[in-house]
Amino acid sequence: MKSYFKNMKTITKVDYATYGLVILAFIVVTICQKMDLLNRSTTGMLVPICCYVCMAISLNLTVGVLGELSLGHAGFMSVGAFSGIITAMSLQASIPNDTVRMIIALLLGAVFAAIVGVIVGVPVLRLRGDYLAIVTLAFGEIIKNLINCLLVGWDENGLHIAMNIDGTKTIQSLGLSENGIQIIKGAQGAAGNARIATFTMGFVLIMITLIVVLNLVRSRTGRAVMAIRDNRIAAESVGINVTKYKLTAFVISAALAGAAGALFGLNYSSITAAQFDFNTSILVLVYVVLGGLGNIWGSIIATVVLYVLPEALRQFSDYRMLVYAIVLILVMLATNNTGVFARFMPHRKGASDNG
């Protein structure tokens, strides 16, 4: 028992260090921006980096803490992105303040992604392992294709929504007035968006994501989730509601991904559903795995480094992706997938000491 509390105290120190280093990084980058030390390319990557950091942390909750492999995380990001864009563009006339409109868009993006998370999670979380991964992948593709069929516009009469499933409808089918706004045009995505996302809001979202995930892991719910991860049968035998706790972690992960997606969508003037395909889910999963399963700080570092790396290697021209692949292999060998939680929490059944 004494050893347990000592370990928890150490983990808390790691949490505070994580908060502190993120705040320090934000201050340093902000000062560099004020002093014009960052080029245009680097400045343009700041908000996407924040979005992908939130995505990696939220996916780590599902993969590292819950112990379930999900390949449809980009689907939740897309739900948040498009619901956030719809919200922000619909409220342009009534709420001229960009910050207030962005906060509302992020909240609604998280809410809609959470709702989709419940819809997906209830049937999917009854599966395990490879089966769960395949089904979440399928749901991610379903969400992408549904958005490709979505037509949304806004005028003084409110939102106009239609599904172009048979391919016979266009944005004109919505019957918008002369002052109407065309928001989502099916496979063409959303164009003409107001770019209101900021690096400051990205930092705030990272902090909120960290607070939610780290406090969840330290809570009674988090301990129940990790008990299910380590031994499902033993957890059930002591009265832990497996479905409830798995769904809780999954929905929170989806909600955080939705908020990150809303911020991502509001950072670009145009966006399409194709940007949130299977490759995006795999990319975020790579960030999580290389950072270490259960290692929140590792997810942050891996995301920043691996997102910036292709741009930094641009001077190598045709060889940059080869160099990128070699770096991934070297990082994987160096980290050996050992996370912070691995030193303090029981291993999953059948896992090696390094896994």
Order of alpha helices (4+ residues) and beta strands (2+ residues): alpha-alpha-alpha-alpha-alpha-beta-beta-beta-beta-alpha-alpha-alpha-alpha-beta-alpha-alpha-alpha
